Amino acid sequence: MADSTTSTTASVTATSTPIVATPAPATKRRQRKERVGEVISNKMAKTIIVRVERRFPHPKFKKVVTGYTKLYAHDEKSEAKVGDRVRIEETRPISKSKRWRLTAVVEQSVRATPVSA
């Protein structure tokens, strides 16, 4: 009896039409956090440190206070230099401290070139 069951299933699968994979509907990804800040270091390989400024009223005194945060970002092409304003985007953990990725260099810094005599 087991032999007849396996032979009928084999014949059914052989005669059935092939299954065509239809593309899944495009799932919308969540909006990722973006920050704009100044590059303060690019001495590591493919990594930059960006200082992000945050302005907020002090909870008690209501005076506007500026807070700074250092974020480590992945710079694949090593295009950001110290002093540049860059846009970074949140991403999956790349290393122990890197959780951001460089999206664009917003403004390049104007560095004074040394005068050679």
MOPAC internal coordinates of N, CA, C and O (Angstrom, degrees):
PM7 1SCF
backbone

  N    0.0000 0     0.00 0     0.00 0    0    0    0
  C    1.4392 1     0.00 0     0.00 0    1    0    0
  C    1.5177 1   110.76 1     0.00 0    2    1    0
  O    1.2310 1   120.14 1   143.56 1    3    2    1
  N    1.3140 1   117.33 1   -36.44 1    3    2    1
  C    1.4570 1   120.45 1   178.46 1    5    3    2
  C    1.5175 1   110.56 1   -66.13 1    6    5    3
  O    1.2310 1   119.98 1   148.45 1    7    6    5
  N    1.3270 1   117.65 1   -31.55 1    7    6    5
  C    1.4615 1   120.69 1  -179.44 1    9    7    6
  C    1.5205 1   111.36 1   -68.05 1   10    9    7
  O    1.2310 1   119.99 1   141.38 1   11   10    9
  N    1.3244 1   117.62 1   -38.62 1   11   10    9
  C    1.4644 1   119.64 1  -178.80 1   13   11   10
  C    1.5277 1   111.02 1   -70.65 1   14   13   11
  O    1.2310 1   120.24 1   148.27 1   15   14   13
  N    1.3164 1   117.15 1   -31.73 1   15   14   13
  C    1.4567 1   120.64 1   179.30 1   17   15   14
  C    1.5340 1   110.37 1   -68.63 1   18   17   15
  O    1.2310 1   120.69 1   136.43 1   19   18   17
  N    1.3180 1   116.28 1   -43.57 1   19   18   17
  C    1.4552 1   119.19 1  -179.44 1   21   19   18
  C    1.5212 1   111.04 1   -68.83 1   22   21   19
  O    1.2310 1   119.58 1   145.80 1   23   22   21
  N    1.3015 1   118.41 1   -34.20 1   23   22   21
  C    1.4622 1   119.55 1  -179.96 1   25   23   22
  C    1.5203 1   111.33 1   -71.33 1   26   25   23
  O    1.2310 1   119.69 1   145.27 1   27   26   25
  N    1.3446 1   118.20 1   -34.73 1   27   26   25
  C    1.4674 1   119.44 1   178.49 1   29   27   26
  C    1.5272 1   110.87 1   -71.37 1   30   29   27
  O    1.2310 1   120.19 1   142.73 1   31   30   29
  N    1.3283 1   117.24 1   -37.27 1   31   30   29
  C    1.4610 1   118.08 1   178.43 1   33   31   30
  C    1.5196 1   110.51 1   -69.33 1   34   33   31
  O    1.2310 1   120.46 1   145.99 1   35   34   33
  N    1.3171 1   116.73 1   -34.01 1   35   34   33
  C    1.4616 1   119.84 1   178.20 1   37   35   34
  C    1.5270 1   109.73 1   -66.53 1   38   37   35
  O    1.2310 1   120.32 1   139.99 1   39   38   37
  N    1.3148 1   117.00 1   -40.01 1   39   38   37
  C    1.4593 1   119.19 1  -179.45 1   41   39   38
  C    1.5263 1   110.79 1   -72.09 1   42   41   39
  O    1.2310 1   120.15 1   147.86 1   43   42   41
  N    1.3397 1   117.33 1   -32.14 1   43   42   41
  C    1.4576 1   120.24 1   179.16 1   45   43   42
  C    1.5230 1   110.02 1   -68.42 1   46   45   43
  O    1.2310 1   120.11 1   136.43 1   47   46   45
  N    1.3238 1   117.39 1   -43.57 1   47   46   45
  C    1.4545 1   119.52 1  -179.42 1   49   47   46
  C    1.5172 1   111.18 1   -69.22 1   50   49   47
  O    1.2310 1   119.98 1   148.72 1   51   50   49
  N    1.3217 1   117.64 1   -31.28 1   51   50   49
  C    1.4544 1   120.45 1  -179.76 1   53   51   50
  C    1.5286 1   111.02 1   -72.65 1   54   53   51
  O    1.2310 1   120.10 1   145.84 1   55   54   53
  N    1.3208 1   117.41 1   -34.16 1   55   54   53
  C    1.4556 1   120.20 1  -176.80 1   57   55   54
  C    1.5248 1   112.90 1   -91.47 1   58   57   55
  O    1.2310 1   119.42 1   166.15 1   59   58   57
  N    1.3201 1   118.71 1   -13.85 1   59   58   57
  C    1.4572 1   120.06 1  -178.41 1   61   59   58
  C    1.5361 1   110.15 1   -73.96 1   62   61   59
  O    1.2310 1   121.12 1   -22.99 1   63   62   61
  N    1.3118 1   115.47 1   157.01 1   63   62   61
  C    1.4569 1   120.27 1  -178.20 1   65   63   62
  C    1.5286 1   109.54 1   -72.81 1   66   65   63
  O    1.2310 1   119.90 1   -31.48 1   67   66   65
  N    1.3299 1   117.79 1   148.52 1   67   66   65
  C    1.4639 1   119.89 1  -179.12 1   69   67   66
  C    1.5244 1   110.46 1   -67.45 1   70   69   67
  O    1.2310 1   121.55 1   -34.43 1   71   70   69
  N    1.3175 1   114.64 1   145.57 1   71   70   69
  C    1.4538 1   120.54 1  -179.22 1   73   71   70
  C    1.5295 1   108.17 1   -83.70 1   74   73   71
  O    1.2310 1   121.28 1   -55.11 1   75   74   73
  N    1.3127 1   115.17 1   124.89 1   75   74   73
  C    1.4608 1   120.47 1   178.93 1   77   75   74
  C    1.5170 1   108.09 1  -101.50 1   78   77   75
  O    1.2310 1   120.72 1   -52.44 1   79   78   77
  N    1.3123 1   116.23 1   127.56 1   79   78   77
  C    1.4657 1   120.67 1  -179.08 1   81   79   78
  C    1.5256 1   108.94 1   -76.65 1   82   81   79
  O    1.2310 1   121.28 1   -60.40 1   83   82   81
  N    1.3125 1   115.15 1   119.60 1   83   82   81
  C    1.4576 1   118.80 1   177.17 1   85   83   82
  C    1.5233 1   108.20 1   -90.33 1   86   85   83
  O    1.2310 1   119.98 1   -37.25 1   87   86   85
  N    1.3154 1   117.65 1   142.75 1   87   86   85
  C    1.4670 1   118.69 1  -179.73 1   89   87   86
  C    1.5230 1   110.85 1   -65.04 1   90   89   87
  O    1.2310 1   121.79 1   -43.38 1   91   90   89
  N    1.3084 1   114.18 1   136.62 1   91   90   89
  C    1.4642 1   119.72 1   179.34 1   93   91   90
  C    1.5216 1   109.31 1   -69.40 1   94   93   91
  O    1.2310 1   120.14 1   -31.58 1   95   94   93
  N    1.3160 1   117.34 1   148.42 1   95   94   93
  C    1.4584 1   118.16 1   178.21 1   97   95   94
  C    1.5250 1   110.32 1   -62.23 1   98   97   95
  O    1.2310 1   120.80 1   -38.42 1   99   98   97
  N    1.3151 1   116.07 1   141.58 1   99   98   97
  C    1.4667 1   120.78 1  -176.81 1  101   99   98
  C    1.5261 1   109.44 1   -63.50 1  102  101   99
  O    1.2310 1   121.44 1   -59.97 1  103  102  101
  N    1.3209 1   114.85 1   120.03 1  103  102  101
  C    1.4589 1   119.08 1   178.66 1  105  103  102
  C    1.5199 1   108.08 1   -85.22 1  106  105  103
  O    1.2310 1   120.84 1   -42.95 1  107  106  105
  N    1.2922 1   115.99 1   137.05 1  107  106  105
  C    1.4556 1   120.49 1  -178.77 1  109  107  106
  C    1.5189 1   108.82 1   -83.48 1  110  109  107
  O    1.2310 1   121.33 1   -54.67 1  111  110  109
  N    1.3363 1   115.07 1   125.33 1  111  110  109
  C    1.4491 1   120.40 1   179.24 1  113  111  110
  C    1.5146 1   109.90 1   -77.90 1  114  113  111
  O    1.2310 1   120.79 1   -30.11 1  115  114  113
  N    1.3218 1   116.10 1   149.89 1  115  114  113
  C    1.4650 1   119.34 1   178.06 1  117  115  114
  C    1.5058 1   110.10 1   -65.36 1  118  117  115
  O    1.2310 1   121.04 1   -27.26 1  119  118  117
  N    1.3131 1   115.62 1   152.74 1  119  118  117
  C    1.4588 1   121.28 1   177.59 1  121  119  118
  C    1.5277 1   108.64 1   -67.96 1  122  121  119
  O    1.2310 1   120.59 1   -53.28 1  123  122  121
  N    1.3214 1   116.48 1   126.72 1  123  122  121
  C    1.4571 1   120.43 1  -179.62 1  125  123  122
  C    1.5189 1   110.31 1   -90.10 1  126  125  123
  O    1.2310 1   120.80 1   -29.86 1  127  126  125
  N    1.3257 1   116.08 1   150.14 1  127  126  125
  C    1.4632 1   120.68 1   178.82 1  129  127  126
  C    1.5259 1   109.55 1   -69.32 1  130  129  127
  O    1.2310 1   121.07 1   -40.19 1  131  130  129
  N    1.3132 1   115.55 1   139.81 1  131  130  129
  C    1.4601 1   121.41 1   175.29 1  133  131  130
  C    1.5193 1   108.74 1  -125.34 1  134  133  131
  O    1.2310 1   120.64 1   -36.72 1  135  134  133
  N    1.3067 1   116.38 1   143.28 1  135  134  133
  C    1.4523 1   121.79 1   177.98 1  137  135  134
  C    1.5228 1   108.36 1  -136.28 1  138  137  135
  O    1.2310 1   121.00 1   -27.97 1  139  138  137
  N    1.3304 1   115.69 1   152.03 1  139  138  137
  C    1.4567 1   121.61 1   174.69 1  141  139  138
  C    1.5145 1   107.09 1  -118.37 1  142  141  139
  O    1.2310 1   120.75 1   -48.02 1  143  142  141
  N    1.3225 1   116.17 1   131.98 1  143  142  141
  C    1.4511 1   119.57 1  -177.91 1  145  143  142
  C    1.5077 1   111.74 1  -155.53 1  146  145  143
  O    1.2310 1   121.38 1     3.94 1  147  146  145
  N    1.3283 1   114.97 1  -176.06 1  147  146  145
  C    1.4609 1   122.10 1  -177.03 1  149  147  146
  C    1.5246 1   109.43 1  -108.15 1  150  149  147
  O    1.2310 1   120.81 1   -44.68 1  151  150  149
  N    1.3238 1   116.05 1   135.32 1  151  150  149
  C    1.4628 1   120.96 1   178.41 1  153  151  150
  C    1.5230 1   108.27 1   -74.61 1  154  153  151
  O    1.2310 1   120.46 1   -55.75 1  155  154  153
  N    1.3279 1   116.73 1   124.25 1  155  154  153
  C    1.4629 1   120.22 1   178.79 1  157  155  154
  C    1.5256 1   112.14 1  -108.24 1  158  157  155
  O    1.2310 1   120.46 1   166.71 1  159  158  157
  N    1.3497 1   116.73 1   -13.29 1  159  158  157
  C    1.4589 1   119.49 1   176.99 1  161  159  158
  C    1.5265 1   109.76 1  -157.47 1  162  161  159
  O    1.2310 1   121.21 1   -39.50 1  163  162  161
  N    1.3459 1   115.28 1   140.50 1  163  162  161
  C    1.4652 1   120.55 1   173.45 1  165  163  162
  C    1.5231 1   110.09 1  -137.65 1  166  165  163
  O    1.2310 1   120.66 1  -147.98 1  167  166  165
  N    1.3197 1   116.35 1    32.02 1  167  166  165
  C    1.4542 1   121.18 1  -175.28 1  169  167  166
  C    1.5290 1   113.88 1   -79.88 1  170  169  167
  O    1.2310 1   119.69 1   166.64 1  171  170  169
  N    1.3191 1   118.20 1   -13.36 1  171  170  169
  C    1.4550 1   120.80 1   179.08 1  173  171  170
  C    1.5232 1   110.18 1   -91.47 1  174  173  171
  O    1.2310 1   120.56 1   -19.55 1  175  174  173
  N    1.3114 1   116.53 1   160.45 1  175  174  173
  C    1.4640 1   120.86 1   179.61 1  177  175  174
  C    1.5276 1   109.37 1   -75.52 1  178  177  175
  O    1.2310 1   120.61 1   -60.05 1  179  178  177
  N    1.3282 1   116.44 1   119.95 1  179  178  177
  C    1.4648 1   124.30 1   177.09 1  181  179  178
  C    1.5281 1   113.63 1    59.93 1  182  181  179
  O    1.2310 1   120.54 1  -155.90 1  183  182  181
  N    1.3263 1   116.57 1    24.10 1  183  182  181
  C    1.4627 1   120.62 1   179.85 1  185  183  182
  C    1.5216 1   109.17 1  -136.01 1  186  185  183
  O    1.2310 1   121.04 1   -43.19 1  187  186  185
  N    1.3275 1   115.62 1   136.81 1  187  186  185
  C    1.4612 1   120.83 1   174.39 1  189  187  186
  C    1.5207 1   108.59 1  -125.07 1  190  189  187
  O    1.2310 1   121.07 1   -26.05 1  191  190  189
  N    1.3295 1   115.56 1   153.95 1  191  190  189
  C    1.4591 1   120.34 1   174.37 1  193  191  190
  C    1.5245 1   106.17 1  -109.25 1  194  193  191
  O    1.2310 1   120.91 1   -54.46 1  195  194  193
  N    1.3327 1   115.86 1   125.54 1  195  194  193
  C    1.4537 1   121.87 1  -175.92 1  197  195  194
  C    1.5193 1   108.91 1  -114.98 1  198  197  195
  O    1.2310 1   120.54 1   -49.06 1  199  198  197
  N    1.3280 1   116.57 1   130.94 1  199  198  197
  C    1.4652 1   121.98 1   175.58 1  201  199  198
  C    1.5215 1   108.02 1   -95.07 1  202  201  199
  O    1.2310 1   120.96 1   -63.30 1  203  202  201
  N    1.3292 1   115.77 1   116.70 1  203  202  201
  C    1.4611 1   121.90 1  -178.43 1  205  203  202
  C    1.5211 1   108.62 1  -104.46 1  206  205  203
  O    1.2310 1   121.11 1   -48.23 1  207  206  205
  N    1.3174 1   115.49 1   131.77 1  207  206  205
  C    1.4631 1   121.90 1  -178.55 1  209  207  206
  C    1.5270 1   109.69 1   -95.98 1  210  209  207
  O    1.2310 1   120.83 1   -41.13 1  211  210  209
  N    1.3367 1   116.03 1   138.87 1  211  210  209
  C    1.4673 1   121.69 1   178.38 1  213  211  210
  C    1.5211 1   107.83 1  -134.79 1  214  213  211
  O    1.2310 1   120.78 1   -57.85 1  215  214  213
  N    1.3224 1   116.12 1   122.15 1  215  214  213
  C    1.4675 1   120.87 1  -179.48 1  217  215  214
  C    1.5239 1   108.83 1  -108.38 1  218  217  215
  O    1.2310 1   121.25 1   -48.15 1  219  218  217
  N    1.3420 1   115.22 1   131.85 1  219  218  217
  C    1.4622 1   120.31 1  -176.72 1  221  219  218
  C    1.5220 1   109.36 1  -153.99 1  222  221  219
  O    1.2310 1   119.88 1   -26.92 1  223  222  221
  N    1.3242 1   117.83 1   153.08 1  223  222  221
  C    1.4651 1   119.72 1   176.88 1  225  223  222
  C    1.5292 1   110.55 1   -74.40 1  226  225  223
  O    1.2310 1   121.07 1   -40.67 1  227  226  225
  N    1.3165 1   115.56 1   139.33 1  227  226  225
  C    1.4644 1   120.42 1   177.96 1  229  227  226
  C    1.5248 1   108.30 1   -63.09 1  230  229  227
  O    1.2310 1   119.76 1   -44.47 1  231  230  229
  N    1.3314 1   118.05 1   135.53 1  231  230  229
  C    1.4684 1   120.21 1  -175.72 1  233  231  230
  C    1.5259 1   114.52 1   -58.58 1  234  233  231
  O    1.2310 1   120.49 1   145.00 1  235  234  233
  N    1.3354 1   116.67 1   -35.00 1  235  234  233
  C    1.4608 1   119.02 1  -176.53 1  237  235  234
  C    1.5330 1   112.36 1   -97.97 1  238  237  235
  O    1.2310 1   120.56 1   133.71 1  239  238  237
  N    1.3238 1   116.53 1   -46.29 1  239  238  237
  C    1.4603 1   120.38 1  -171.98 1  241  239  238
  C    1.5281 1   113.84 1   -94.29 1  242  241  239
  O    1.2310 1   119.95 1   169.68 1  243  242  241
  N    1.3343 1   117.69 1   -10.32 1  243  242  241
  C    1.4636 1   124.10 1   176.02 1  245  243  242
  C    1.5284 1   114.42 1    64.89 1  246  245  243
  O    1.2310 1   119.88 1  -171.38 1  247  246  245
  N    1.3108 1   117.83 1     8.62 1  247  246  245
  C    1.4544 1   120.27 1   175.30 1  249  247  246
  C    1.5285 1   108.39 1   -80.04 1  250  249  247
  O    1.2310 1   120.25 1   -36.36 1  251  250  249
  N    1.3169 1   117.13 1   143.64 1  251  250  249
  C    1.4626 1   120.41 1  -179.36 1  253  251  250
  C    1.5250 1   108.99 1   -72.52 1  254  253  251
  O    1.2310 1   121.23 1   -55.18 1  255  254  253
  N    1.3231 1   115.26 1   124.82 1  255  254  253
  C    1.4525 1   123.14 1  -177.38 1  257  255  254
  C    1.5268 1   108.20 1  -115.29 1  258  257  255
  O    1.2310 1   120.49 1   -35.82 1  259  258  257
  N    1.3202 1   116.68 1   144.18 1  259  258  257
  C    1.4581 1   121.41 1   176.73 1  261  259  258
  C    1.5204 1   108.67 1  -105.03 1  262  261  259
  O    1.2310 1   121.03 1   -56.18 1  263  262  261
  N    1.3254 1   115.63 1   123.82 1  263  262  261
  C    1.4541 1   120.92 1   176.94 1  265  263  262
  C    1.5190 1   109.21 1  -113.07 1  266  265  263
  O    1.2310 1   120.16 1   -33.32 1  267  266  265
  N    1.3181 1   117.29 1   146.68 1  267  266  265
  C    1.4549 1   121.87 1  -179.06 1  269  267  266
  C    1.5181 1   109.47 1  -121.08 1  270  269  267
  O    1.2310 1   120.98 1   -33.52 1  271  270  269
  N    1.3221 1   115.73 1   146.48 1  271  270  269
  C    1.4575 1   122.09 1   177.07 1  273  271  270
  C    1.5251 1   108.40 1  -133.84 1  274  273  271
  O    1.2310 1   120.44 1   -43.62 1  275  274  273
  N    1.3366 1   116.76 1   136.38 1  275  274  273
  C    1.4578 1   120.76 1   175.42 1  277  275  274
  C    1.5193 1   108.06 1   -95.84 1  278  277  275
  O    1.2310 1   120.58 1   -54.59 1  279  278  277
  N    1.3305 1   116.50 1   125.41 1  279  278  277
  C    1.4577 1   121.99 1   178.90 1  281  279  278
  C    1.5229 1   109.30 1  -120.73 1  282  281  279
  O    1.2310 1   120.44 1   -42.24 1  283  282  281
  N    1.3059 1   116.76 1   137.76 1  283  282  281
  C    1.4542 1   122.21 1   177.09 1  285  283  282
  C    1.5253 1   107.58 1   -92.21 1  286  285  283
  O    1.2310 1   120.39 1   -51.60 1  287  286  285
  N    1.3384 1   116.85 1   128.40 1  287  286  285
  C    1.4594 1   121.33 1  -176.94 1  289  287  286
  C    1.5241 1   110.39 1  -127.43 1  290  289  287
  O    1.2310 1   121.00 1   -31.13 1  291  290  289
  N    1.3189 1   115.70 1   148.87 1  291  290  289
  C    1.4645 1   122.73 1   178.94 1  293  291  290
  C    1.5242 1   109.00 1   -85.46 1  294  293  291
  O    1.2310 1   120.64 1   -55.48 1  295  294  293
  N    1.3222 1   116.38 1   124.52 1  295  294  293
  C    1.4712 1   122.88 1   178.93 1  297  295  294
  C    1.5249 1   106.87 1  -119.94 1  298  297  295
  O    1.2310 1   120.21 1   -86.59 1  299  298  297
  N    1.3266 1   117.21 1    93.41 1  299  298  297
  C    1.4630 1   122.71 1  -172.85 1  301  299  298
  C    1.5297 1   112.70 1   -59.95 1  302  301  299
  O    1.2310 1   119.81 1   136.59 1  303  302  301
  N    1.3270 1   117.97 1   -43.41 1  303  302  301
  C    1.4688 1   121.43 1  -174.82 1  305  303  302
  C    1.5243 1   112.98 1   -96.36 1  306  305  303
  O    1.2310 1   119.61 1  -177.42 1  307  306  305
  N    1.3057 1   118.34 1     2.58 1  307  306  305
  C    1.4677 1   123.78 1  -177.29 1  309  307  306
  C    1.5237 1   111.09 1    52.06 1  310  309  307
  O    1.2310 1   120.75 1  -131.12 1  311  310  309
  N    1.3372 1   116.17 1    48.88 1  311  310  309
  C    1.4611 1   120.60 1  -177.15 1  313  311  310
  C    1.5283 1   113.53 1   -94.15 1  314  313  311
  O    1.2310 1   119.34 1   161.44 1  315  314  313
  N    1.3184 1   118.87 1   -18.56 1  315  314  313
  C    1.4663 1   121.31 1  -178.35 1  317  315  314
  C    1.5201 1   110.25 1   -85.68 1  318  317  315
  O    1.2310 1   121.26 1   -42.73 1  319  318  317
  N    1.3192 1   115.20 1   137.27 1  319  318  317
  C    1.4617 1   121.69 1   178.45 1  321  319  318
  C    1.5227 1   109.39 1  -115.55 1  322  321  319
  O    1.2310 1   120.31 1   -14.49 1  323  322  321
  N    1.3216 1   117.02 1   165.51 1  323  322  321
  C    1.4606 1   122.02 1   179.81 1  325  323  322
  C    1.5239 1   109.16 1   -61.67 1  326  325  323
  O    1.2310 1   120.77 1   -48.76 1  327  326  325
  N    1.3253 1   116.13 1   131.24 1  327  326  325
  C    1.4567 1   121.51 1   179.32 1  329  327  326
  C    1.5151 1   114.03 1    97.85 1  330  329  327
  O    1.2310 1   119.66 1   165.47 1  331  330  329
  N    1.3307 1   118.26 1   -14.53 1  331  330  329
  C    1.4680 1   121.13 1   179.63 1  333  331  330
  C    1.5175 1   110.89 1   -70.89 1  334  333  331
  O    1.2310 1   120.71 1   -32.35 1  335  334  333
  N    1.3403 1   116.24 1   147.65 1  335  334  333
  C    1.4702 1   121.44 1   170.71 1  337  335  334
  C    1.5168 1   105.86 1   -92.05 1  338  337  335
  O    1.2310 1   120.52 1   -52.89 1  339  338  337
  N    1.3364 1   116.61 1   127.11 1  339  338  337
  C    1.4615 1   120.78 1  -175.95 1  341  339  338
  C    1.5221 1   110.89 1  -129.84 1  342  341  339
  O    1.2310 1   121.30 1   -23.00 1  343  342  341
  N    1.3198 1   115.13 1   157.00 1  343  342  341
  C    1.4605 1   121.82 1   173.77 1  345  343  342
  C    1.5234 1   106.60 1  -108.12 1  346  345  343
  O    1.2310 1   121.00 1   -52.41 1  347  346  345
  N    1.3372 1   115.70 1   127.59 1  347  346  345
  C    1.4612 1   120.79 1   179.40 1  349  347  346
  C    1.5145 1   108.73 1  -120.94 1  350  349  347
  O    1.2310 1   121.36 1   -23.44 1  351  350  349
  N    1.3341 1   115.01 1   156.56 1  351  350  349
  C    1.4492 1   121.10 1  -175.97 1  353  351  350
  C    1.5250 1   108.97 1  -130.61 1  354  353  351
  O    1.2310 1   121.11 1   -36.97 1  355  354  353
  N    1.3057 1   115.48 1   143.03 1  355  354  353
  C    1.4608 1   121.49 1   179.44 1  357  355  354
  C    1.5197 1   109.52 1   -66.44 1  358  357  355
  O    1.2310 1   120.37 1   -36.39 1  359  358  357
  N    1.3312 1   116.90 1   143.61 1  359  358  357
  C    1.4566 1   121.12 1  -179.68 1  361  359  358
  C    1.5277 1   109.54 1  -148.97 1  362  361  359
  O    1.2310 1   121.09 1     0.47 1  363  362  361
  N    1.3079 1   115.51 1  -179.53 1  363  362  361
  C    1.4651 1   120.12 1   178.13 1  365  363  362
  C    1.5260 1   109.45 1   -66.06 1  366  365  363
  O    1.2310 1   119.41 1   -19.89 1  367  366  365
  N    1.3222 1   118.74 1   160.11 1  367  366  365
  C    1.4609 1   119.43 1   178.85 1  369  367  366
  C    1.5268 1   111.47 1   -61.61 1  370  369  367
  O    1.2310 1   120.67 1   -55.47 1  371  370  369
  N    1.3190 1   116.32 1   124.53 1  371  370  369
  C    1.4625 1   121.69 1   179.85 1  373  371  370
  C    1.5234 1   109.96 1   -96.54 1  374  373  371
  O    1.2310 1   120.69 1   143.62 1  375  374  373
  N    1.3244 1   116.28 1   -36.38 1  375  374  373
  C    1.4592 1   121.37 1   175.66 1  377  375  374
  C    1.5242 1   107.89 1  -148.43 1  378  377  375
  O    1.2310 1   120.56 1    13.75 1  379  378  377
  N    1.3136 1   116.53 1  -166.25 1  379  378  377
  C    1.4630 1   120.23 1  -177.89 1  381  379  378
  C    1.5233 1   112.20 1   -58.10 1  382  381  379
  O    1.2310 1   120.39 1   139.66 1  383  382  381
  N    1.3300 1   116.85 1   -40.34 1  383  382  381
  C    1.4606 1   119.56 1  -175.85 1  385  383  382
  C    1.5243 1   114.02 1  -116.77 1  386  385  383
  O    1.2310 1   119.36 1   168.73 1  387  386  385
  N    1.3290 1   118.83 1   -11.27 1  387  386  385
  C    1.4740 1   120.89 1  -177.65 1  389  387  386
  C    1.5190 1   110.63 1   -87.76 1  390  389  387
  O    1.2310 1   121.22 1   -61.10 1  391  390  389
  N    1.3549 1   115.28 1   118.90 1  391  390  389
  C    1.4594 1   121.49 1   178.29 1  393  391  390
  C    1.5278 1   111.44 1  -130.44 1  394  393  391
  O    1.2310 1   120.28 1  -171.50 1  395  394  393
  N    1.3425 1   117.06 1     8.50 1  395  394  393
  C    1.4502 1   122.18 1  -175.71 1  397  395  394
  C    1.5248 1   109.13 1  -130.08 1  398  397  395
  O    1.2310 1   120.92 1   -21.55 1  399  398  397
  N    1.3340 1   115.85 1   158.45 1  399  398  397
  C    1.4568 1   121.94 1  -179.53 1  401  399  398
  C    1.5282 1   108.70 1  -132.31 1  402  401  399
  O    1.2310 1   120.32 1   -40.54 1  403  402  401
  N    1.3208 1   117.00 1   139.46 1  403  402  401
  C    1.4596 1   121.81 1   178.39 1  405  403  402
  C    1.5215 1   109.53 1   -69.60 1  406  405  403
  O    1.2310 1   120.35 1   -53.93 1  407  406  405
  N    1.3431 1   116.94 1   126.07 1  407  406  405
  C    1.4570 1   121.91 1   177.89 1  409  407  406
  C    1.5193 1   110.77 1   -97.59 1  410  409  407
  O    1.2310 1   120.60 1   130.90 1  411  410  409
  N    1.3422 1   116.46 1   -49.10 1  411  410  409
  C    1.4649 1   119.57 1  -177.87 1  413  411  410
  C    1.5194 1   109.88 1  -158.69 1  414  413  411
  O    1.2310 1   121.65 1   -26.38 1  415  414  413
  N    1.3278 1   114.45 1   153.62 1  415  414  413
  C    1.4543 1   120.80 1   170.97 1  417  415  414
  C    1.5221 1   106.00 1   -91.10 1  418  417  415
  O    1.2310 1   120.43 1   -68.46 1  419  418  417
  N    1.3274 1   116.79 1   111.54 1  419  418  417
  C    1.4630 1   121.77 1  -175.88 1  421  419  418
  C    1.5207 1   110.46 1   -74.33 1  422  421  419
  O    1.2310 1   120.76 1   133.43 1  423  422  421
  N    1.3418 1   116.16 1   -46.57 1  423  422  421
  C    1.4648 1   120.50 1  -176.60 1  425  423  422
  C    1.5188 1   108.48 1  -147.41 1  426  425  423
  O    1.2310 1   121.04 1   -51.85 1  427  426  425
  N    1.3213 1   115.62 1   128.15 1  427  426  425
  C    1.4554 1   118.99 1   178.19 1  429  427  426
  C    1.5216 1   109.61 1   -83.30 1  430  429  427
  O    1.2310 1   121.01 1   -35.46 1  431  430  429
  N    1.3208 1   115.67 1   144.54 1  431  430  429
  C    1.4608 1   119.54 1  -178.38 1  433  431  430
  C    1.5229 1   109.83 1   -75.05 1  434  433  431
  O    1.2310 1   121.71 1   -30.31 1  435  434  433
  N    1.3085 1   114.34 1   149.69 1  435  434  433
  C    1.4622 1   120.46 1   177.24 1  437  435  434
  C    1.5192 1   107.04 1   -97.70 1  438  437  435
  O    1.2310 1   121.23 1   -75.06 1  439  438  437
  N    1.2974 1   115.26 1   104.94 1  439  438  437
  C    1.4685 1   119.99 1  -179.24 1  441  439  438
  C    1.5181 1   108.86 1   -99.25 1  442  441  439
  O    1.2310 1   120.75 1   -42.23 1  443  442  441
  N    1.2938 1   116.16 1   137.77 1  443  442  441
  C    1.4563 1   120.16 1   176.44 1  445  443  442
  C    1.5181 1   108.57 1   -74.89 1  446  445  443
  O    1.2310 1   120.31 1   -52.01 1  447  446  445
  N    1.3136 1   117.01 1   127.99 1  447  446  445
  C    1.4571 1   120.02 1   178.45 1  449  447  446
  C    1.5196 1   108.60 1   -82.48 1  450  449  447
  O    1.2310 1   119.94 1   -43.50 1  451  450  449
  N    1.3211 1   117.72 1   136.50 1  451  450  449
  C    1.4658 1   119.88 1  -179.44 1  453  451  450
  C    1.5218 1   111.06 1   -66.34 1  454  453  451
  O    1.2310 1   121.06 1   -39.31 1  455  454  453
  N    1.3074 1   115.58 1   140.69 1  455  454  453
  C    1.4685 1   121.17 1  -179.87 1  457  455  454
  C    1.5180 1   108.02 1   -85.14 1  458  457  455
  O    1.2310 1   120.97 1   -57.52 1  459  458  457
  N    1.3168 1   115.75 1   122.48 1  459  458  457
  C    1.4548 1   119.01 1   178.32 1  461  459  458
  C    1.5186 1   109.30 1   -94.12 1  462  461  459
  O    1.2310 1   120.30 1   -45.80 1  463  462  461
  N    1.3168 1   117.03 1   134.20 1  463  462  461
  C    1.4583 1   120.82 1  -176.06 1  465  463  462
  C    1.4978 1   112.38 1   -93.21 1  466  465  463
  O    1.2310 1   120.10 1   180.00 1  467  466  465

